[in-house]
């Protein structure tokens, strides 16, 4: 089976279709150790490259990204990382830790993540991210419901046959 990677973007903050507000969900700055620990908790099950980073790769990644912890009632619930290049922001990480998946917070967490992306520099013209068929099955529908539009797909890695 072949993984499929889908790239999505929005080119205006007006494209955002916000989810219902959940006042218990927030974004707070994440430290390097928090970012690494949350990435491992979230990404290992989805085979994220970042879940297998070496110390040197982590050092490089943390130096170029802005990391925010998604919280639910002040408890770590997920992670959003951003990388700014010129007038473009890539959401390099968005995900929830396993115990918060399926609890109904992903849509609002993504809304907060995209709202923050549009504030990172004054001249942003594009926010983008990618997902794959290895990610949670709700990821792509959530991205599309929030207003992100696919602009490219490509094959990813070859996956072993399902048992």
N, C-alpha and C positions, 0 to 999 in steps of 0.2 A: 504494500500500500504506500502511496506517495503522499507526503504531507503537502498541504496547499497553504501558502502564506498570502494573506490579503492585507493590502496597504490602504488606509483610509485617511481622509483629511477633512478639515473644515477651513474655509478661507475668510470667515467673518465671525465675530462673536455672536452676531445675529442668527447664525446657522444653528446655534445651540438650542436644543429642545429639552429644557430642564425637566428632571424627574420631580416627583413630589418631594417636598422638603421633609427631611427627617432630622429634627433638632438634636438628636443624640449623636449624629455623625459629624465628624470634623476632620480637618487636615491640620496637622501640627508638624513643625520641622523635625526631621529625623536625623539622628547622629549616624556616623559611618557604621559603627557596630550594629545599630538598630536596622539600618538599611540592609546590611549583609545578612543578619539573622532573619529578617522578614523575607528577603529574597529566597533564602534557602527553604523557609517554611512554605512559601507560595510556589516557587518555581520548580522545585525538584520533581513534583508530580506531573508537571507539564513539559519536562525536559528543556527548560530554559537554559540557554548557554551560560547565563550569569550565575546559575546555581552551581556551576562547576568552575568558576573563576579561581585562579591562583591568587596569592596575596598581591603579586605585582599587578595583575589585571584589576583587582579590586581597588588598588591605589589609584590606578589610571582612571577607572570608571568614576570613583567618588570625586576625583579632582575636576571632572568635566560635567557632572550632573548636579542637579538640585533635588534633594530627596525630601519627601513629605510622607509622614505616617498617617494612614487613615485610622481614625479611632471611632469606637462605638462605646458610648458611656465611659469615655476616657481609657478604654482598653484597646491595645493594638489590634486592629482588624484587617489592615492591609497596607499597601504601599503604592505611592505614585512618584515616579522619578521623571525629571525633565532634562533635556539637553537643548540649549539655545544655540543656534547657528545663524548669525545675521538676523533676518526678520522671520525666521522659522523656528518653531518649537516642536521637538519630537517628544512625545510621551514615551520614554524608553521602557518604563515599567508601569503597569497598572494591574493590581490583583488583590485578592482577599485571601487571608489565611484560611485553612480548611474549615475551622470551626465557625466561620462567619459566612461561608458559601451557602447559598440557599436560604438565607435569613432575610432577604428582601432589602439589603442595603446597597447592593452593587450599583443600581441606577443612580441613586443620589450621590454615592461616592464618586462615580464617574462624572456627574454634573459638577461637583466641587473641583475635581481634578481638571476638567476642561476650563472652568471659570478661572482657576488659578493660572493655567497655561497662558491665557490671554492677557494676564497682568505682568508677566515676567520681564518684558521690555516694552517701551512705548511704541515701537514700530512693527509689531507682529502682524504678518499678513497671512500666516498659515500655521495651523496646528495639525500634526499628523501622528499616526501610530501604525503599528502592524500587529496582526494576530495570526494565528495558524490553526489548522484543524487539530493540533495537539492541545490547544488551550481549552478552557472550559467551554462547553457548548453554548452557554449564554453570552459569551464574550462578544461575538460578532453581532448578534441581534441587539444587544445593549448598545454597542457602538453606533449602529445604524439608527436606533431609536433616539439617540442623543443628537443626531444630526451629522455624524461623520459619514462621508461618502467614499465608497471604494474608488481608487484611481489606478490600482495595479494589482494583479495576482501573479504569483510565480510558484513553481514547484519548490518545495523544501527538501528535506532529507527523505530518504527511503525508509519507511518504517517496517519493522518485522511484521509478519502476518499475525493477525489476531488469533489467540488460541481458543 
